[in-house]
Amino acid sequence: MAAPKKGRRSSGSQGRPGRALVAILVAIVALTAGMFISGHTKPRLGIDLAGGTSFTLEAKNQPGKPNAINADNMNTAVNIIERRVNGLGVTEAEVQTQGDKHIIVNIPKGMNAKQARQQVGTTAQLYFRPVVTYTDGKKTQPTPTPSATESGKRKNDKGKGDEKGKASGTPTATSTPTAPSSPSASSSSQGRAVSEGLKADKTPSTTQSPSATQSPKAPKTPKSDSSKSDDLNKQLADLACTTPADRAKAREKAAAAKPSDSIVACDRDGSRKFILGPSEVEGTDVKDAASVYDSQGGGGWIVQLNFTGSGGKKWAKVTGELATQQPPRNQFAIVLDGEVYSDPRVDESIVGGRAQISGPDFDQKNTADLANVLSYGALPLSFDIADETTVSAALGGEQLEAGLVAGAIGLALVVLYLVVYYRGLALVAIASLGVSAVLTYTIMVLLGPGIGFALNLPAVCGAIVAIGITADSFIVYFERIRDEIREGRSLRPAVERGWPRARRTILVSDFVSFLAAAVLYIVTVGKVQGFAFTLGLTTLLDIVVVFLFTKPLMTILARRKFFASGHPWSGLDPRRLGAKPPLRRGRRTTPPAPADPKEA
């Protein structure tokens, strides 16, 4: 006789629920350990809870430049100020525009607010500096830095120059300016600067070495004597550009230097570090810059530069000197706030006060970004601190206390309802809420140093709202189980048969909640994003808790006599739920035949 086929286990069943419980326990232990190892046991607080300083900056037009205040320049100013402030360690600072000419900067208490005050109102400084040398962004061993005399000797030595014009990934400048394109430490030159009207060459040309009879003038070098040159070389070797904190320190030091000083600086992605010579051309020498599509020069996006009268003369002189040098000394760096944005190559003197910057990897976005940087240096927005307010944490603390009291009352009412209505099942819900709370708290603490997440009042509101969302998931599952019991099934089959239906409902509900949080996060700014972020985070955690804790725990409890027997305090008493008796087939009975036919 063939053995009966085993029934297929439903997708909702869990033959080993203990594994899921162990997994979530390991996650809790790991997050808690990470919290203590990192040294952060409390979440970072926003300015409304921790207190701090709020600045209102008002943009001012430059004399003779009535149109400097526009959306592009304001957005660029926001990005620069945010980068400056966050570079000081204020990772939860809020910088955003308000109206047409105001910027609001919120600095939480204890986060270098005094130093940040000096930074937020400072006009962006843009310089064009000659490149002396560069190397990988990591710390390196000191190597001899050529002095001006050595540079002149090397120039006149045809056999010792880099005849291929390699620039180890740095953008270069030629007679047709080319835009920088995310150079790496190992790639070749990617950008050129050229005179306006000349056809832009999309590929870097070979830099010709000057002949010995040319006796070209060496560009200004960082220091002419060997001791100063060695000092710069040591600074370059010690400089690290691999982390945001390292780049922030280098940026701050380079930005504080005078235009006549030589500096060491990092590029934006930290892949390279430079020694840069004194600046003879500044951002104020640029009249305007624009990103345009070059339909006549072979196609592609370029940046067009127009210099002022005096700026054009300086530019012609500097590019003429650079064009005679060996790589990388035939390059200039575009430096904004002490950070290298681009370093194009120059092949010839650029005269006429107009130039183009182009590159093989240029698109509309990066040319627009570079043009905005150049324009912002040419038309720097000056700011006055129109208002400075010290925000006390007392008001935020009172609001937080009121919010927490309201949340505690709401949570108590939810627990009371669960105990009265679900009795023993309330223990499952309360335990699940506890697991969700632990996960939420530890993750918020770790997100503080990780991504700069700061807990503010709206974020607290989002966490309180999430209590209802989480409790709703438990109620959906409990009601599906009770429906199965009302149909006459015992608890263990009811737990497994009710799960697939409850799972679909929970996923749809959480998806709608997460979608709303995502949309709210994208379309809003400031503190409202804190509410949306917390709501989305807790919604995702609700799914984790229900799948890895609530369902496995119910599977285990269904095997316990207290719940399986339908104890009156279990919340699963079949009689209280109005369960139908099991459907059984009875024998069909017929009445006995009458003895007397007349009685029939």
C-alpha positions as CSV (number, residue, x, y, z in Angstrom):
1,M,0.0,0.0,0.0
2,A,1.5,3.3,-1.1
3,A,2.3,5.8,1.7
4,P,0.0,8.8,1.7
5,K,1.5,12.0,0.3
6,K,2.4,14.6,2.7
7,G,0.5,17.8,2.5
8,R,2.5,20.8,1.3
9,R,3.4,23.2,4.1
10,S,2.0,26.7,3.5
11,S,4.4,29.5,2.9
12,G,3.3,31.1,6.1
13,S,4.3,28.2,8.3
14,Q,7.6,28.1,10.2
15,G,8.8,24.7,11.1
16,R,11.6,26.2,13.2
17,P,10.4,29.5,14.6
18,G,13.3,29.6,17.1
19,R,15.7,30.5,14.3
20,A,13.9,33.7,13.5
21,L,13.8,34.7,17.2
22,V,17.5,34.0,17.5
23,A,18.2,36.1,14.4
24,I,16.4,39.1,15.8
25,L,18.0,38.6,19.2
26,V,21.4,38.6,17.5
27,A,20.5,41.8,15.7
28,I,19.5,43.5,18.9
29,V,22.7,42.5,20.7
30,A,24.9,43.6,17.7
31,L,23.2,47.0,17.5
32,T,23.4,47.5,21.3
33,A,27.1,46.5,21.3
34,G,27.8,48.9,18.4
35,M,26.1,51.7,20.3
36,F,28.4,51.2,23.3
37,I,31.5,50.6,21.2
38,S,31.0,53.8,19.3
39,G,30.7,55.7,22.6
40,H,27.2,57.0,21.8
41,T,24.4,55.9,24.1
42,K,22.0,58.8,23.4
43,P,20.7,60.1,20.1
44,R,21.9,63.4,18.8
45,L,19.4,66.2,19.5
46,G,18.4,68.9,17.0
47,I,18.4,72.6,17.8
48,D,14.8,72.6,19.1
49,L,15.7,70.0,21.8
50,A,19.4,70.7,22.5
51,G,19.3,74.5,22.0
52,G,21.8,76.4,19.9
53,T,22.1,79.4,17.6
54,S,20.0,80.5,14.6
55,F,21.4,82.9,12.1
56,T,19.4,84.8,9.5
57,L,21.7,85.9,6.6
58,E,20.5,88.6,4.2
59,A,22.2,88.7,0.8
60,K,23.5,92.0,-0.5
61,N,24.1,93.1,-4.1
62,Q,27.5,94.2,-5.1
63,P,27.9,97.8,-6.3
64,G,27.2,97.8,-10.0
65,K,25.9,94.2,-9.9
66,P,22.2,94.5,-9.3
67,N,21.3,91.0,-10.5
68,A,23.7,89.0,-8.3
69,I,20.9,87.8,-6.1
70,N,19.2,85.0,-8.0
71,A,18.1,81.5,-7.4
72,D,21.4,79.9,-8.7
73,N,23.7,82.0,-6.6
74,M,21.5,81.5,-3.5
75,N,21.5,77.8,-3.9
76,T,25.3,77.8,-4.4
77,A,25.6,79.9,-1.3
78,V,23.6,77.4,0.7
79,N,25.8,74.5,-0.5
80,I,29.0,76.4,0.3
81,I,27.8,77.5,3.8
82,E,26.5,74.0,4.6
83,R,29.8,72.5,3.5
84,R,31.7,75.0,5.6
85,V,29.6,74.5,8.7
86,N,29.5,70.8,8.5
87,G,33.3,70.8,7.9
88,L,33.5,72.1,11.5
89,G,31.8,69.1,12.8
90,V,28.3,70.5,12.9
91,T,26.8,67.6,10.9
92,E,23.3,68.2,12.0
93,A,23.3,71.9,11.1
94,E,20.4,73.1,9.0
95,V,21.0,75.5,6.1
96,Q,18.2,76.5,3.8
97,T,16.8,79.5,1.9
98,Q,13.9,81.6,3.1
99,G,12.3,83.8,0.5
100,D,14.4,85.4,-2.2
101,K,17.4,86.7,-0.3
102,H,17.6,85.1,3.1
103,I,19.3,82.0,4.3
104,I,18.6,80.4,7.7
105,V,21.4,78.6,9.5
106,N,20.7,76.6,12.6
107,I,23.7,75.5,14.7
108,P,23.0,73.1,17.6
109,K,24.5,74.0,21.0
110,G,28.1,73.1,21.6
111,M,29.0,72.5,17.9
112,N,31.5,75.3,17.2
113,A,28.8,77.9,16.9
114,K,31.2,80.8,17.4
115,Q,33.5,79.5,14.7
116,A,30.5,78.8,12.5
117,R,29.3,82.4,12.9
118,Q,32.6,83.6,11.3
119,Q,32.2,81.1,8.4
120,V,28.6,81.7,7.5
121,G,28.9,85.4,6.6
122,T,32.2,85.1,4.8
123,T,32.2,85.6,1.1
124,A,33.3,82.7,-1.0
125,Q,36.9,83.1,-2.2
126,L,37.8,81.9,-5.7
127,Y,41.4,81.8,-7.0
128,F,43.2,80.6,-10.0
129,R,46.5,79.1,-8.8
130,P,49.3,77.5,-10.8
131,V,49.9,73.9,-10.1
132,V,53.4,73.1,-8.9
133,T,52.9,69.4,-8.3
134,Y,50.3,66.9,-7.0
135,T,50.2,63.3,-5.9
136,D,47.8,60.7,-4.5
137,G,45.4,61.9,-1.7
138,K,46.9,59.6,0.9
139,K,49.7,60.5,3.2
140,T,53.0,60.0,1.3
141,Q,56.8,60.1,1.9
142,P,58.4,63.5,1.3
143,T,59.9,63.9,-2.1
144,P,62.0,66.8,-3.5
145,T,59.9,69.6,-4.7
146,P,61.5,71.5,-7.6
147,S,62.3,75.1,-7.0
148,A,62.0,77.8,-9.5
149,T,65.6,77.4,-10.6
150,E,65.2,73.6,-10.9
151,S,62.0,74.1,-12.9
152,G,63.8,76.4,-15.4
153,K,66.6,73.9,-15.8
154,R,64.1,71.1,-16.3
155,K,62.2,73.1,-18.9
156,N,65.3,73.6,-21.0
157,D,66.1,69.9,-20.9
158,K,64.2,68.4,-23.8
159,G,65.1,64.8,-22.8
160,K,63.8,65.0,-19.2
161,G,60.3,66.5,-19.7
162,D,57.1,64.5,-19.8
163,E,56.7,64.6,-23.6
164,K,53.4,62.9,-23.5
165,G,51.8,65.6,-21.3
166,K,50.5,63.2,-18.7
167,A,49.0,64.8,-15.6
168,S,48.2,61.7,-13.5
169,G,44.5,62.3,-13.7
170,T,44.4,66.1,-13.1
171,P,42.5,68.2,-15.6
172,T,44.8,70.5,-17.6
173,A,44.6,73.8,-19.4
174,T,45.4,74.5,-23.0
175,S,44.4,77.2,-25.4
176,T,40.9,75.9,-25.3
177,P,39.7,75.7,-21.7
178,T,38.3,72.3,-20.9
179,A,36.1,71.4,-18.0
180,P,37.4,69.1,-15.4
181,S,36.0,65.6,-15.3
182,S,36.5,63.8,-12.0
183,P,40.1,63.0,-12.5
184,S,41.7,60.1,-10.8
185,A,45.2,59.7,-9.7
186,S,46.1,57.5,-12.6
187,S,44.3,58.9,-15.6
188,S,45.7,61.3,-18.0
189,S,44.9,65.0,-18.5
190,Q,41.2,65.5,-19.1
191,G,40.6,69.2,-19.5
192,R,41.9,72.2,-21.5
193,A,41.5,75.9,-21.4
194,V,41.5,77.7,-24.8
195,S,40.8,81.1,-26.2
196,E,37.2,81.9,-27.1
197,G,36.6,81.3,-30.7
198,L,39.2,78.5,-31.1
199,K,37.8,75.1,-31.8
200,A,37.7,73.0,-28.6
201,D,39.8,69.9,-28.8
202,K,38.0,67.0,-27.0
203,T,41.2,65.1,-26.5
204,P,44.2,66.4,-24.6
205,S,47.0,67.4,-26.9
206,T,50.7,66.7,-26.4
207,T,52.4,69.5,-24.5
208,Q,55.5,70.6,-26.4
209,S,58.6,71.1,-24.5
210,P,60.2,74.5,-25.0
211,S,63.6,74.6,-26.6
212,A,66.7,75.5,-24.7
213,T,66.9,78.8,-26.6
214,Q,63.5,79.9,-25.5
215,S,64.6,80.5,-21.9
216,P,61.0,80.6,-20.8
217,K,60.1,82.4,-17.6
218,A,59.3,80.0,-14.8
219,P,55.9,80.4,-13.1
220,K,55.9,81.5,-9.6
221,T,56.7,78.6,-7.3
222,P,55.7,78.1,-3.8
223,K,59.1,79.0,-2.3
224,S,62.3,79.8,-4.2
225,D,64.7,78.6,-1.5
226,S,65.1,75.0,-0.7
227,S,64.1,75.3,3.0
228,K,60.7,76.8,2.1
229,S,60.3,74.3,-0.7
230,D,61.1,71.4,1.7
231,D,58.5,72.8,4.1
232,L,55.8,72.7,1.5
233,N,56.9,69.3,0.4
234,K,56.6,68.1,4.0
235,Q,53.1,69.6,4.3
236,L,52.1,67.8,1.2
237,A,53.5,64.5,2.5
238,D,51.6,64.9,5.8
239,L,48.4,66.0,4.2
240,A,45.6,63.4,4.0
241,C,42.6,63.9,1.8
242,T,40.9,60.5,2.1
243,T,38.2,61.4,4.6
244,P,35.7,64.3,4.9
245,A,37.3,65.4,8.2
246,D,40.7,65.5,6.6
247,R,39.5,67.5,3.6
248,A,37.7,69.9,5.9
249,K,40.9,70.6,7.9
250,A,42.9,71.1,4.6
251,R,40.1,73.3,3.2
252,E,40.0,75.5,6.2
253,K,43.8,76.0,6.3
254,A,44.0,76.7,2.6
255,A,41.1,79.1,2.6
256,A,42.8,81.1,5.4
257,A,46.0,81.6,3.3
258,K,46.6,84.9,1.5
259,P,46.5,85.0,-2.3
260,S,50.2,85.6,-2.4
261,D,51.0,82.5,-0.4
262,S,51.6,79.0,-1.7
263,I,49.3,76.4,-0.3
264,V,48.7,72.7,-0.2
265,A,45.1,71.6,-1.0
266,C,42.9,68.7,-1.8
267,D,40.5,68.1,-4.7
268,R,36.8,67.6,-4.0
269,D,36.8,63.8,-3.9
270,G,40.1,63.5,-2.0
271,S,41.8,61.5,-4.8
272,R,44.6,64.0,-5.2
273,K,46.5,66.6,-3.2
274,F,48.4,69.6,-4.6
275,I,51.0,72.2,-4.0
276,L,49.7,75.4,-5.6
277,G,51.6,78.6,-6.2
278,P,50.5,82.2,-5.5
279,S,47.4,83.5,-7.3
280,E,47.5,86.3,-9.7
281,V,44.0,85.9,-11.0
282,E,41.0,85.9,-8.6
283,G,37.3,85.2,-8.9
284,T,36.6,88.9,-9.0
285,D,38.5,89.1,-12.3
286,V,35.8,86.9,-13.9
287,K,33.0,89.0,-15.4
288,D,30.7,86.1,-16.0
289,A,30.6,82.4,-16.8
290,A,28.0,80.2,-18.5
291,S,27.4,76.6,-19.4
292,V,26.5,76.3,-23.1
293,Y,26.2,73.6,-25.7
294,D,28.9,74.0,-28.3
295,S,27.0,73.1,-31.5
296,Q,29.7,74.5,-33.8
297,G,32.8,73.2,-32.1
298,G,32.0,69.5,-32.5
299,G,29.2,69.4,-30.0
300,G,29.3,68.9,-26.3
301,W,28.9,71.1,-23.2
302,I,31.5,73.8,-22.4
303,V,32.0,76.6,-19.9
304,Q,32.5,80.1,-21.4
305,L,34.4,82.6,-19.4
306,N,34.5,86.4,-19.8
307,F,37.1,88.3,-17.8
308,T,37.1,91.9,-16.8
309,G,39.5,94.3,-18.6
310,S,42.2,94.0,-15.9
311,G,41.4,90.3,-15.4
312,G,41.9,89.6,-19.1
313,K,45.4,91.0,-19.0
314,K,46.3,89.0,-15.9
315,W,44.9,85.9,-17.5
316,A,46.9,86.4,-20.7
317,K,50.1,86.9,-18.7
318,V,49.5,83.9,-16.5
319,T,48.5,81.5,-19.2
320,G,51.4,82.6,-21.4
321,E,53.8,81.6,-18.6
322,L,52.0,78.3,-17.9
323,A,52.0,77.3,-21.6
324,T,55.8,77.2,-21.6
325,Q,56.1,74.8,-18.7
326,Q,56.3,71.0,-18.4
327,P,53.4,69.0,-17.0
328,P,52.0,69.5,-14.4
329,R,53.3,73.0,-14.2
330,N,51.3,73.9,-17.3
331,Q,48.1,73.5,-15.3
332,F,46.2,76.0,-13.2
333,A,43.8,75.0,-10.4
334,I,40.4,76.6,-9.9
335,V,40.3,76.8,-6.1
336,L,37.1,77.7,-4.2
337,D,37.2,78.0,-0.4
338,G,40.6,76.2,-0.3
339,E,39.4,73.2,-2.4
340,V,40.4,72.3,-6.0
341,Y,37.4,72.1,-8.3
342,S,39.4,71.7,-11.5
343,D,42.9,71.9,-12.9
344,P,42.9,72.4,-16.7
345,R,45.9,72.4,-18.9
346,V,47.1,75.5,-20.8
347,D,48.8,75.0,-24.2
348,E,49.1,78.7,-25.2
349,S,48.6,82.2,-24.0
350,I,44.8,83.0,-23.8
351,V,44.3,86.5,-24.9
352,G,41.2,88.7,-25.5
353,G,39.6,88.2,-22.1
354,R,37.5,85.3,-23.2
355,A,38.0,81.6,-22.8
356,Q,36.4,78.2,-22.9
357,I,36.7,75.2,-20.7
358,S,35.8,71.9,-22.2
359,G,36.4,68.2,-21.5
360,P,35.5,64.8,-23.0
361,D,33.3,63.9,-20.0
362,F,31.5,67.2,-19.7
363,D,27.7,67.1,-19.5
364,Q,25.1,69.7,-18.8
365,K,25.2,69.2,-15.0
366,N,29.0,69.4,-14.3
367,T,29.4,72.3,-16.7
368,A,26.6,74.1,-15.0
369,D,28.1,73.4,-11.6
370,L,31.5,74.7,-12.7
371,A,30.0,77.8,-14.3
372,N,28.1,78.5,-11.2
373,V,31.3,78.2,-9.1
374,L,33.1,80.6,-11.4
375,S,30.1,83.0,-11.5
376,Y,29.8,82.9,-7.8
377,G,33.5,83.8,-7.5
378,A,33.0,86.6,-10.0
379,L,29.8,87.8,-8.4
380,P,30.2,86.9,-4.8
381,L,27.1,87.4,-2.7
382,S,28.0,89.2,0.5
383,F,25.8,88.5,3.5
384,D,24.8,90.5,6.6
385,I,23.7,88.6,9.7
386,A,20.3,90.2,9.9
387,D,19.3,88.3,13.0
388,E,21.1,86.0,15.5
389,T,19.0,84.2,18.0
390,T,20.1,81.9,20.8
391,V,17.6,79.1,21.0
392,S,17.1,77.8,24.5
393,A,16.6,74.1,25.0
394,A,14.0,74.8,27.7
395,L,11.2,75.5,25.3
396,G,12.1,72.4,23.2
397,G,12.5,70.4,26.4
398,E,9.0,71.4,27.6
399,Q,7.5,70.5,24.2
400,L,9.4,67.2,24.2
401,E,8.2,66.5,27.7
402,A,4.6,67.2,26.7
403,G,5.0,65.0,23.6
404,L,6.5,62.2,25.6
405,V,3.6,62.4,28.1
406,A,1.1,62.3,25.3
407,G,2.9,59.4,23.8
408,A,3.0,57.5,27.1
409,I,-0.7,58.1,27.6
410,G,-1.4,56.9,24.2
411,L,0.8,53.8,24.7
412,A,-0.9,53.1,28.0
413,L,-4.3,53.2,26.4
414,V,-3.2,50.9,23.6
415,V,-1.8,48.4,26.2
416,L,-5.0,48.7,28.3
417,Y,-7.2,48.0,25.2
418,L,-5.0,45.0,24.3
419,V,-5.2,43.5,27.8
420,V,-9.0,44.0,28.1
421,Y,-9.8,42.7,24.6
422,Y,-7.0,40.2,23.8
423,R,-6.0,39.2,27.3
424,G,-3.1,36.7,27.0
425,L,-2.4,37.8,23.5
426,A,-1.6,41.2,24.9
427,L,1.7,39.8,26.1
428,V,2.7,39.1,22.5
429,A,1.8,42.6,21.4
430,I,3.6,44.3,24.4
431,A,6.8,42.1,23.8
432,S,6.7,43.0,20.1
433,L,6.3,46.8,20.9
434,G,9.3,46.4,23.2
435,V,11.5,44.8,20.5
436,S,10.5,47.5,18.1
437,A,11.3,50.2,20.6
438,V,14.8,48.8,21.3
439,L,15.6,48.5,17.5
440,T,14.3,52.0,16.9
441,Y,16.4,53.6,19.7
442,T,19.7,51.8,18.9
443,I,19.4,52.6,15.2
444,M,18.7,56.3,15.9
445,V,21.7,56.5,18.2
446,L,24.0,54.9,15.6
447,L,22.6,57.1,12.8
448,G,23.8,60.2,14.7
449,P,27.5,59.7,14.1
450,G,26.8,57.6,11.0
451,I,24.9,60.1,8.8
452,G,24.4,63.1,11.1
453,F,20.8,62.2,12.0
454,A,19.5,64.5,14.8
455,L,16.4,63.8,16.8
456,N,14.0,66.8,16.8
457,L,10.4,67.3,17.8
458,P,8.9,66.2,14.5
459,A,11.0,63.1,14.6
460,V,9.7,62.3,18.0
461,C,6.1,62.7,16.7
462,G,6.9,60.3,13.9
463,A,8.0,57.7,16.4
464,I,4.8,58.2,18.5
465,V,2.7,57.8,15.4
466,A,4.5,54.6,14.6
467,I,3.2,53.0,17.8
468,G,-0.3,53.0,16.2
469,I,1.0,51.5,13.0
470,T,2.9,48.7,14.8
471,A,-0.1,47.9,17.1
472,D,-2.3,47.8,14.0
473,S,-0.2,45.0,12.5
474,F,-0.6,42.9,15.6
475,I,-4.3,43.4,15.7
476,V,-4.7,42.4,12.1
477,Y,-2.8,39.1,12.8
478,F,-4.7,38.4,16.0
479,E,-8.1,38.9,14.3
480,R,-7.2,36.5,11.5
481,I,-6.3,33.8,14.1
482,R,-9.6,34.4,15.9
483,D,-11.5,34.2,12.7
484,E,-10.0,30.8,12.0
485,I,-10.9,29.6,15.5
486,R,-14.5,30.8,15.0
487,E,-14.6,28.5,12.0
488,G,-14.0,25.6,14.3
489,R,-10.2,25.1,13.9
490,S,-7.8,24.5,16.7
491,L,-5.1,27.0,17.6
492,R,-2.1,25.6,15.8
493,P,-3.8,25.3,12.3
494,A,-5.4,28.7,13.0
495,V,-2.0,30.4,13.6
496,E,-0.7,29.0,10.3
497,R,-3.8,29.5,8.2
498,G,-4.4,33.0,9.4
499,W,-0.8,34.2,8.7
500,P,-0.9,34.4,4.9
501,R,-4.0,36.6,4.9
502,A,-2.7,38.8,7.7
503,R,0.7,39.1,6.0
504,R,-0.8,40.5,2.8
505,T,-2.8,43.1,4.7
506,I,0.2,44.1,6.9
507,L,2.5,44.5,3.8
508,V,-0.1,46.6,1.9
509,S,-0.7,48.8,5.0
510,D,3.0,49.3,5.7
511,F,3.7,50.0,2.0
512,V,1.2,52.8,1.9
513,S,2.6,54.2,5.1
514,F,6.2,54.0,3.8
515,L,5.3,55.5,0.5
516,A,3.7,58.5,2.2
517,A,6.8,58.9,4.4
518,A,9.1,58.8,1.3
519,V,7.1,61.4,-0.6
520,L,6.9,63.6,2.4
521,Y,10.7,63.3,2.9
522,I,11.4,64.2,-0.8
523,V,9.1,67.2,-1.2
524,T,9.8,68.8,2.2
525,V,12.8,70.4,3.8
526,G,14.0,71.1,7.3
527,K,12.4,69.6,10.4
528,V,9.5,68.0,8.5
529,Q,12.0,65.6,7.0
530,G,12.8,64.4,10.5
531,F,9.1,63.3,10.9
532,A,9.1,61.6,7.5
533,F,12.5,59.9,8.1
534,T,11.4,58.5,11.5
535,L,8.0,57.4,10.2
536,G,9.6,55.5,7.3
537,L,12.2,53.9,9.5
538,T,9.7,52.6,12.1
539,T,7.5,51.4,9.3
540,L,10.3,49.2,8.0
541,L,11.1,48.0,11.5
542,D,7.4,47.0,11.9
543,I,7.7,44.6,9.1
544,V,10.9,43.2,10.6
545,V,9.4,42.7,14.0
546,V,6.1,41.1,12.7
547,F,7.9,38.6,10.5
548,L,10.9,37.8,12.8
549,F,9.3,38.1,16.2
550,T,5.5,38.2,16.4
551,K,4.8,35.4,14.0
552,P,7.5,33.0,15.3
553,L,6.4,33.8,18.9
554,M,2.8,32.9,18.1
555,T,3.9,29.7,16.5
556,I,5.7,28.7,19.7
557,L,2.8,29.8,22.0
558,A,0.3,27.8,20.0
559,R,2.1,24.7,21.2
560,R,1.6,25.7,24.9
561,K,-1.4,24.3,26.8
562,F,-2.5,27.6,28.1
563,F,-3.2,29.0,24.6
564,A,-3.8,25.7,22.8
565,S,-6.6,24.6,25.2
566,G,-8.4,28.0,24.8
567,H,-8.0,29.1,28.4
568,P,-10.5,31.9,29.2
569,W,-7.6,34.3,29.9
570,S,-5.7,33.4,26.7
571,G,-7.9,35.5,24.5
572,L,-8.5,32.5,22.3
573,D,-11.4,30.8,24.1
574,P,-13.6,29.2,21.4
575,R,-16.8,29.7,23.4
576,R,-16.2,33.4,24.0
577,L,-15.4,33.8,20.3
578,G,-18.6,32.0,19.3
579,A,-16.8,29.2,17.5
580,K,-18.8,26.7,15.4
581,P,-18.7,23.1,16.4
582,P,-16.5,20.9,14.2
583,L,-18.4,19.6,11.2
584,R,-18.8,15.8,11.4
585,R,-20.7,13.4,9.3
586,G,-23.4,11.6,11.2
587,R,-25.0,8.3,10.2
588,R,-28.3,8.6,8.4
589,T,-31.0,7.0,10.5
590,T,-34.5,5.9,9.3
591,P,-37.5,5.6,11.6
592,P,-38.6,2.0,12.3
593,A,-41.3,0.5,10.2
594,P,-44.7,0.5,11.9
595,A,-46.0,-2.9,13.1
596,D,-49.5,-2.2,11.9
597,P,-49.9,-1.1,8.3
598,K,-52.8,1.1,9.3
599,E,-50.6,3.1,11.6
600,A,-48.4,3.9,8.7
